[in-house]
Amino acid sequence: MRSLESYLDQQLARGRAWFTKEEAVAALPATPKSFVAAAERLAKKQRLARPRRGFYLILRPEDKVPGAPDPARWIDPLLRYVKLDYRVSLLRAAAFHGSAHQAAMVFQVVVPKQLPALALGRHRVEFIYQAPAAFARANRPEWLSRLKTPEGFAKVAGFELTLLDCTRYLQRATGINGVAQIVHDLGGKASPRALATAAEPYENSSVRRLGYLLEQFGHGRAAKALLPFVRKAKSYEKLDPSVREVVPGDDERERDARWKLVINERVEIDT
């Protein structure tokens, strides 16, 4: 009689370090109740981890210290299991594309549904919500890249979406200085035409912030492609919305008419 442990070994031999409860129950002489009991025993032995009900990760010996494999290895099958489209973005995407200053301590995924964060051992997966209509317009194949893993691939934001996501979800990307560093590192790799088109579903103020930062770091062609968004702006917005607005008359208050931004914070990066 096959055991759950032998089933795990078989999956690993196939190069597959995950499975679903439905698959295991169908393959084993086990009831759903007995399967859950066996899975709980193996989880205590650090052979299994469960990021979501019904979806299991098989832990190799090297996974026992971090508590789970790198989320890049299982985020695609997990979200396919729950029938949800996605893209890896923000800090992890920036690091993937070569922004060497980004340590990416959290694995960030943009999805069109509110989901709670996951914590597995040392790994933390943060789901960033984008409204479904905007997500559908932004998450186009031509603006995505592929992050290769031993188990396959994960969808990751391309240069343009990485810049737009980091600027839109600024505080999730370590704030204005963290985003400025990413723009400095990656802005020259973005296609101006693709950037202008991909920016259409995003909030006008975040696109203008990106344009301002691109211009500050010498990425003039990409910045120029975003200037049409300024004409649609109805009011000035703060460069850093997390900083309290400087009182009128303060000498440090500046207005950038080109991007319709109040420059309420000086950006600093590592060079």
Legacy VTK file of the C-alpha trace (Angstrom):
# vtk DataFile Version 3.0
C-alpha trace
ASCII
DATASET POLYDATA
POINTS 271 float
0.000 0.000 0.000
1.412 3.372 -0.995
2.063 5.854 1.789
1.971 9.625 1.669
5.758 9.669 2.151
6.315 7.487 -0.917
3.951 9.788 -2.837
6.125 12.765 -1.871
9.253 10.975 -3.095
7.521 10.196 -6.373
6.551 13.838 -6.843
10.112 14.990 -6.176
11.443 12.427 -8.662
9.188 14.078 -11.245
10.747 17.457 -10.395
7.543 18.622 -8.729
7.795 19.959 -5.175
4.096 20.660 -4.655
0.751 18.886 -4.891
-2.897 19.397 -4.048
-5.025 17.517 -1.570
-7.333 16.403 -4.366
-4.432 14.898 -6.332
-3.033 13.062 -3.330
-6.382 11.616 -2.206
-7.032 10.386 -5.754
-3.592 8.748 -5.981
-3.508 7.165 -2.519
-5.688 4.633 -0.699
-6.730 7.348 1.722
-9.848 9.204 2.720
-9.732 12.998 2.914
-9.724 12.724 6.722
-6.858 10.209 6.884
-4.883 12.239 4.335
-5.146 15.382 6.479
-3.955 13.472 9.534
-0.962 12.049 7.621
-0.129 15.473 6.177
-0.168 17.026 9.639
2.281 14.390 10.896
4.660 15.079 8.015
4.349 18.843 8.553
5.553 18.340 12.131
8.554 16.449 10.721
9.224 19.406 8.375
8.509 17.409 5.270
5.464 19.436 4.262
4.278 23.039 4.414
0.816 24.334 3.533
0.606 27.907 2.228
-3.128 27.543 1.554
-5.815 25.017 2.419
-5.583 22.140 -0.056
-2.161 23.089 -1.464
1.051 21.557 -0.108
4.787 22.088 -0.562
7.255 19.228 -0.275
10.276 20.313 1.748
13.708 19.104 0.759
16.491 18.958 3.376
17.774 22.381 2.248
14.315 23.886 2.874
14.234 23.041 6.583
16.276 26.058 7.738
14.258 28.698 5.808
11.076 26.709 6.477
9.937 26.590 2.845
11.269 26.886 -0.706
11.681 30.296 -2.323
8.135 31.499 -3.192
9.243 31.951 -6.817
9.234 28.151 -7.044
5.591 27.693 -6.066
3.706 30.967 -6.530
2.631 30.063 -10.085
1.079 26.656 -9.257
-0.485 28.063 -6.083
-2.270 30.867 -7.913
-3.237 28.580 -10.765
-4.757 26.303 -8.124
-6.940 29.144 -6.838
-7.615 30.287 -10.436
-6.124 33.750 -10.019
-3.890 35.648 -12.442
-0.869 37.488 -11.015
2.529 39.043 -11.555
5.543 39.111 -9.262
6.428 42.789 -8.940
7.798 45.639 -6.812
10.999 44.800 -4.903
11.397 41.204 -6.118
10.847 42.252 -9.734
13.263 45.162 -9.331
15.941 42.796 -7.996
15.212 40.348 -10.820
15.758 43.096 -13.390
19.071 44.188 -11.869
18.346 46.845 -9.263
21.129 45.516 -7.070
20.221 47.722 -4.086
16.942 45.855 -3.581
17.354 43.066 -1.022
13.709 42.015 -1.560
13.062 40.748 1.978
9.412 40.247 1.035
8.042 38.489 -2.046
5.427 40.824 -3.547
2.743 39.725 -5.976
0.155 41.945 -7.690
-3.287 40.306 -7.934
-6.847 41.451 -8.758
-8.264 40.191 -5.449
-7.769 41.001 -1.772
-5.672 38.224 -0.237
-4.011 37.991 3.182
-0.222 37.828 3.359
1.450 34.450 3.752
4.256 33.655 6.180
6.109 30.362 5.772
9.240 30.050 7.863
11.493 32.938 6.924
9.522 33.733 3.789
6.774 36.355 3.604
4.534 36.719 0.570
2.636 39.986 0.275
-0.285 40.283 -2.139
-0.754 43.760 -3.596
-4.303 44.454 -4.731
-4.943 46.130 -8.076
-8.540 46.755 -9.113
-9.649 44.002 -11.545
-10.306 46.330 -14.490
-6.906 48.037 -14.161
-5.193 44.679 -13.574
-6.719 43.190 -16.734
-5.462 46.150 -18.779
-1.974 46.096 -17.258
-1.203 42.376 -16.982
-0.628 41.833 -20.679
1.848 39.142 -21.846
4.002 41.632 -23.754
4.662 43.573 -20.536
5.591 40.512 -18.492
8.828 38.552 -18.149
9.465 35.022 -16.885
11.370 34.188 -13.732
12.907 30.741 -14.258
12.888 28.292 -11.344
13.797 24.592 -10.995
10.060 23.811 -11.132
9.237 25.998 -14.122
8.501 29.701 -14.451
6.799 32.497 -12.544
5.304 35.552 -14.243
7.147 38.728 -13.302
6.481 42.344 -14.228
8.644 43.655 -17.057
10.686 46.841 -16.741
7.726 49.119 -17.423
5.258 47.479 -15.035
7.920 47.207 -12.336
8.482 50.980 -12.488
4.759 51.717 -12.555
3.927 49.313 -9.715
6.733 50.620 -7.502
5.585 54.200 -8.007
1.903 53.365 -7.580
2.458 51.320 -4.402
5.222 53.588 -3.202
5.153 52.718 0.491
5.264 48.981 -0.297
8.492 49.672 -2.219
10.295 51.196 0.819
9.146 54.762 0.154
10.185 57.556 -2.159
13.935 56.957 -1.828
13.597 53.232 -2.471
11.510 53.919 -5.568
13.969 56.608 -6.693
16.760 54.029 -6.515
14.760 51.593 -8.630
13.972 54.310 -11.196
17.657 55.271 -11.295
18.682 51.639 -11.869
15.976 50.507 -14.304
14.617 53.630 -16.008
17.016 53.392 -18.931
15.848 49.848 -19.713
12.190 50.780 -20.160
10.697 51.228 -23.621
9.181 54.752 -23.783
6.342 53.593 -26.041
5.498 50.563 -23.891
5.764 52.648 -20.721
3.273 55.242 -21.998
0.772 52.572 -23.023
1.193 50.472 -19.874
0.689 53.597 -17.732
-2.873 54.178 -18.936
-4.615 52.040 -16.246
-2.620 53.689 -13.430
-3.532 56.683 -11.297
-2.461 59.902 -12.975
-0.562 61.151 -9.916
1.630 58.044 -9.707
2.465 58.283 -13.418
3.530 61.900 -12.934
5.715 60.918 -9.975
7.390 58.337 -12.163
7.898 60.888 -14.939
9.506 63.324 -12.494
11.872 60.670 -11.116
12.806 59.432 -14.583
13.735 62.972 -15.564
15.736 63.515 -12.369
17.963 60.556 -13.184
18.551 61.318 -16.841
16.043 58.943 -18.427
14.671 61.706 -20.628
13.096 59.639 -23.393
11.061 57.557 -20.971
10.052 60.668 -19.002
8.954 62.508 -22.152
6.641 59.630 -23.047
4.685 60.305 -19.833
4.250 64.081 -20.316
0.777 63.686 -21.946
-0.509 62.533 -18.556
0.240 65.979 -17.100
-2.382 67.546 -19.368
-5.025 65.342 -17.765
-4.050 66.375 -14.228
-6.603 68.559 -12.432
-4.458 69.527 -9.471
-0.973 69.389 -7.976
-0.090 66.317 -5.916
2.718 65.743 -3.423
5.782 63.925 -4.676
5.770 61.893 -1.467
2.170 61.464 -0.264
3.349 59.981 3.055
4.997 63.244 4.172
2.833 65.951 5.677
2.377 68.901 3.371
4.718 71.816 4.010
2.813 74.887 5.153
2.279 77.639 2.557
5.104 80.132 2.499
7.736 77.706 3.726
10.953 78.211 1.740
11.265 74.464 1.196
7.980 74.251 -0.637
8.452 73.892 -4.405
6.037 73.382 -7.229
7.151 71.554 -10.334
4.872 72.860 -13.075
6.228 70.409 -15.643
4.835 67.435 -13.679
2.276 69.260 -11.506
3.881 68.032 -8.315
4.621 69.614 -4.963
8.228 68.629 -4.243
7.796 68.041 -0.544
10.727 65.647 -0.172
14.304 65.511 -1.469
15.108 62.152 -2.988
18.366 60.453 -2.072
19.893 57.340 -3.628
23.096 55.329 -3.473
25.330 55.950 -6.466
LINES 1 272
271 0 1 2 3 4 5 6 7 8 9 10 11 12 13 14 15 16 17 18 19 20 21 22 23 24 25 26 27 28 29 30 31 32 33 34 35 36 37 38 39 40 41 42 43 44 45 46 47 48 49 50 51 52 53 54 55 56 57 58 59 60 61 62 63 64 65 66 67 68 69 70 71 72 73 74 75 76 77 78 79 80 81 82 83 84 85 86 87 88 89 90 91 92 93 94 95 96 97 98 99 100 101 102 103 104 105 106 107 108 109 110 111 112 113 114 115 116 117 118 119 120 121 122 123 124 125 126 127 128 129 130 131 132 133 134 135 136 137 138 139 140 141 142 143 144 145 146 147 148 149 150 151 152 153 154 155 156 157 158 159 160 161 162 163 164 165 166 167 168 169 170 171 172 173 174 175 176 177 178 179 180 181 182 183 184 185 186 187 188 189 190 191 192 193 194 195 196 197 198 199 200 201 202 203 204 205 206 207 208 209 210 211 212 213 214 215 216 217 218 219 220 221 222 223 224 225 226 227 228 229 230 231 232 233 234 235 236 237 238 239 240 241 242 243 244 245 246 247 248 249 250 251 252 253 254 255 256 257 258 259 260 261 262 263 264 265 266 267 268 269 270
